[in-house]
Amino acid sequence: MEFIIKIGQFLLSLSLLIVLHELGHFIPAKLFKTRVEKFYLFFDVKYSLFKKKIGETVYGIGWLPLGGYVKIAGMIDESMDKEQMALPPQPWEFRSKPAWQRLIIMLGGVFVNFVLALVIYILGSFAYGDTDIAASSIKGGFLIENPLLTDLGFKTGDQIIKVDDVDIINRSDISKNIIGANSVTYKREGVTNTIDLPVDFLGQLSSSKDRSLFGMRKPFIVNKVLDTSLNKNVDIKTGDIMYALNGQPAEFYDQIEPILEANKGQTISAIFRRGNMTVGRELIVDDKGKLDIITSASAKELQSLGYYDIVRKEYGFIESFGVGATKFKSQIVSYFGQLKAIFNPSTGAYKGVGGFKAIYDVFPSTWSWPDFWGLTAFLSIMLGVLNLLPIPALDGGHVMFLLYEMISGRKPSEKFLEKAQLVGFFILIALVLFANGNDIFKAIFN
């Protein structure tokens, strides 16, 4: 079921982005009376799942979900239709249109990507508001499990207060600012210290088996005792909160698990908090180091118990425009920062580049419309920015040659454009293979 939910979100988001991106090319092409021969969701290599011709355009769905395309008459694109290009130019063809019209057609897809992301951020702010956790309210500090972080000197219980010079107000501020950061400032037992991050921090993080950063510590709050548990006859009630084992602090799982591991097959003393009182119990640890006690608590319950404060902000319709625009700008800046890190070999960030598996993995295993729309907005920005890269075969490559034509007054020859398209195509194939190869490498070795 988890796979169905994740793949459903992945395909829905991908399809929405592809169709709207291609509509960004399709609509101005039609407005400028340019013939569009095909409009496809996914690629139809040798075969189409569906196709229907309406007017002069064939609309279809291909079987290969690696993108989509519109085939515009008289344009040198991925179709490499040399027969058409060998014929005299026709007034309805792309190559016959003024350069400014061709530029608008080529920028249409990216424009739609950015507008879509902006609209999602605005409407999402109005419909869902923002929910976060106040960083300073997190009881017991952050959970540090990643060996990379422990090797740098972080310890579970640290309170993260700054990333570079940015104050950490809410938990999400850490992930927003960690990419490209040089240092992290934390407080431990009342003392403030700063740890410098290595230049290749992102590369090391991408290569590590545990890619978590600063997690949340999980308290031991009893839900029920399993019928198969050796502790089924012990007086333990739903809502009991453990805070000591064998005289050692044991409120969080990271404290509890090593104690249980060291006491396999033995009876240990436990102290629980039950409302305003404390109760002591003797518990039996099985041979696997387990108590067979189910624990759980909702976010609201954890907040009421003082484990953290949930920060909830709601926005009016007019206010949401400013909030959405700020989120859009922040995400654009963040993504350009990621690209800068990726293209700088010293950061090792290229090791974290992923393909379709990586995109699939970012979707949650339970359906959440706020998460879905937030991820779709981010992916729309990502698609828009990547398409602007000046690589032949991408929109940015076409725009580069069009700007050259408009500035110099000379149009590149069709032979040159054909060769550039082939070079760009091979570059794209190499990038796709690299990204998806990274996914495969991580799946095998991590």
Salt bridges, closest charged atoms under 4 A:
GLU37 OE1 - LYS71 NZ 2.66
ASP44 OD2 - LYS38 NZ 3.26
GLU56 OE2 - LYS30 NZ 2.90
GLU56 OE1 - ARG35 NE 3.48
ASP81 OD2 - LYS71 NZ 3.24
GLU93 OE1 - ARG95 NE 2.63
ASP130 OD1 - LYS327 NZ 2.68
ASP158 OD1 - ARG188 NE 2.69
ASP167 OD1 - LYS162 NZ 4.00
ASP235 OD2 - ARG274 NH1 3.91
ASP235 OD2 - ARG281 NH2 2.70
ASP240 OD2 - ARG274 NH2 2.84
GLU251 OE2 - LYS139 NZ 3.05
GLU251 OE2 - ARG273 NH2 3.80
ASP254 OD2 - ARG217 NH2 2.77
GLU261 OE2 - LYS264 NZ 2.90
GLU314 OE2 - ARG312 NH2 3.63
ASP361 OD2 - LYS357 NZ 2.73
ASP395 OD2 - HIS21 NE2 3.18
ASP395 OD2 - HIS25 NE2 3.14
GLU405 OE2 - ARG102 NH2 2.69
GLU414 OE2 - ARG95 NH1 3.23
